């Protein structure tokens, strides 16, 4: 069967191979399933989540999320998070807010538009 690399999930499998999950001993207490972030499209890869600023103490109330479009497509994706976000904005690679880069927080999350292979950085300011 011939299919595309998108249908085969090559990018997701490559991340699993290069960044495997590590099992650690834990108590037998049941923990509910939890995810800090999710993205609605398999074409968009959430590459990085980091503390905003060059040093962690620069912006203790903010994180930067970096995503990219991996399939060579134009796509709209929803970024969802369980973190208490009070403000979100696009920023450049130096984490400076982009002009008119404010993003509206919606029930589905943050709506992000990608052109082929575009990289987006999003600054998330968290509630204290």
C-alpha positions in Angstrom: 0.0 0.0 0.0 1.4 3.3 -1.0 0.4 6.3 1.0 1.7 9.7 2.1 4.1 10.4 4.9 1.3 12.3 6.5 -1.1 9.3 6.5 1.7 7.1 7.9 2.4 9.5 10.8 6.1 9.7 10.0 6.6 12.9 12.0 4.9 11.7 15.1 6.8 8.4 15.0 10.1 10.2 14.5 9.5 12.3 17.6 8.6 9.1 19.6 11.8 7.5 18.4 14.1 10.5 19.1 12.3 11.6 22.4 11.0 8.4 24.0 8.9 8.5 27.1 10.7 7.4 30.3 8.8 5.3 32.8 9.5 6.3 36.5 8.4 4.4 39.6 5.3 6.0 41.2 2.8 5.2 43.8 -0.2 3.0 43.0 -2.6 6.0 43.5 -4.8 6.6 40.6 -4.1 9.9 38.7 -6.5 11.4 36.3 -5.3 11.9 32.7 -3.9 15.3 32.2 -2.3 17.2 29.3 -0.8 20.7 29.5 -1.2 21.3 25.8 -2.9 19.8 22.7 -3.1 20.8 19.1 -6.1 20.0 16.9 -4.2 19.3 13.7 -1.6 16.5 13.1 0.0 18.9 10.6 1.1 21.2 13.4 3.9 20.2 15.7 4.2 21.7 19.2 8.0 21.8 19.3 8.9 23.8 22.4 7.4 24.9 25.7 9.7 27.1 27.8 9.8 29.8 30.4 9.6 33.3 28.8 12.8 35.3 28.9 16.5 34.5 28.8 16.4 33.5 32.4 13.5 31.9 34.3 13.2 34.9 36.6 12.7 37.3 33.6 9.0 36.3 33.2 7.8 33.9 35.9 4.2 34.6 34.8 4.7 33.6 31.2 5.6 30.7 28.9 6.5 30.6 25.2 5.1 27.9 23.0 6.7 27.3 19.6 4.8 25.4 16.9 5.4 24.7 13.2 3.4 23.4 10.2 5.1 20.2 9.1 3.1 18.9 6.1 3.6 21.7 3.7 -0.1 22.7 3.9 -2.1 25.8 4.8 -4.0 24.9 8.0 -5.9 26.4 10.9 -5.3 24.7 14.2 -6.5 25.2 17.8 -4.0 25.2 20.6 -5.6 24.2 23.9 -4.0 24.3 27.3 -5.0 23.5 30.8 -2.8 26.3 32.1 -4.5 29.4 33.5 -3.9 31.8 30.5 -5.0 35.4 30.9 -3.4 36.8 27.8 -1.9 35.4 24.6 0.1 37.0 21.8 2.2 36.1 18.9 5.9 37.0 19.4 9.1 36.8 17.4 12.0 34.4 18.0 13.4 36.8 20.6 10.0 36.7 22.4 9.1 40.3 21.7 5.3 40.7 21.1 4.4 41.1 17.5 2.6 44.2 16.4 -1.1 43.5 16.5 -0.2 40.0 17.6 -2.9 39.7 20.4 -4.8 36.4 20.2 -8.3 36.0 21.4 -8.9 33.3 24.0 -11.8 31.2 22.9 -13.6 28.2 24.3 -11.8 26.0 21.8 -8.4 27.6 22.7 -6.2 29.8 20.6 -6.9 29.8 16.8 -3.6 29.7 14.9 -3.3 30.0 11.1 -0.3 28.4 9.4 1.1 28.5 5.8 3.4 25.8 4.7 6.3 25.1 7.1 5.5 28.3 9.1 6.9 28.6 12.6 4.8 30.5 15.2 5.8 31.5 18.7 3.1 32.3 21.2 3.7 34.1 24.5 1.2 33.0 27.1 0.8 35.2 30.2 -0.5 33.2 33.1 -2.9 34.2 35.9 -1.1 34.4 39.3 
